[in-house]
Amino acid sequence: MMMKQPRPIPRVAATVRSALALGTARLSAAGIAEPRLDAELLLADQLAGDRLALYREPGRALPPAVRDRFDRLLQRRASGEPLQYLRGRTEFFGLEFEICPGALIPRADTERLVELAIARLERSTRPGDRPVRFADVGTGSGCVAVAIAAAVRHAVGMAIDCSPRALTVAGRNIARHGLTDRISVRQGDLCEPLRREVWQVELIAANLPYIPLGIFETLETQIRDHEPRLALDGGPDGLAEIRRLVQTAAESLVPGGWLLLEVGIGQADRVADYARHAGWRVEAIKQDLAGIDRVVVLSSGMTN
């Protein structure tokens, strides 16, 4: 008895309209959450235009090279590869950033961390004309450091990460936004570069790994298999790196300086309690747009 041959995956069709329809169907069948949007973005990139251009010329014929590239991108997206890595860029805090494997994809949740950092730096006092200083610990793609410096013109910062690969991306994003004169890039463990250079700052912002080990393996494929584990895995309870930073950050802050920590769901109260016992003043716990306790705001000095 002859084995039934699997149906071949249809290749991308010859016009914008038919290519979008086929691409949407393929991504939908693969369980992609927003198949139409993803197909539109991937095809628009190949045609060097925006999504609206696809609808101005729906009958436009696609050259064979474009069809082949789009076909390969659809296959990779259907397998779970993140859209941001396929496109090589993403938006964060109203700015565009280069993004590639090796650097964590920035999330909208982290914009809350940036907002709180900006608010504090803007009101920070400066003796004479000295710029206000900040550090982005665990900078990844550099998006937090860039967003802060772009908004606070009198701020200078240090973008720190232990991953050389991530720092390469961060350096390009800093240059992309014309901030190389105000943000330095340093490789090291947490605040070690600050201590090494005897560089005290008014504020430290940190989006460190906070996913508990037991949850990591249950994450969706595009996160678990494609984003850097180093930037996600926070150890048995998710707080291993955060606790280390709480224990060591105070010496890199000026008196009364701030430590802002992004945390995961259900972690804020535990982090706040740990920080109090370590000598920090817990200024606030701030929620993200979904109402989740997302950022623990600490200040150095007397405990409350």
Order of alpha helices (4+ residues) and beta strands (2+ residues): alpha-alpha-alpha-alpha-alpha-beta-beta-alpha-beta-alpha-beta-alpha-beta-alpha-beta-alpha-alpha-alpha-beta-alpha-beta-beta
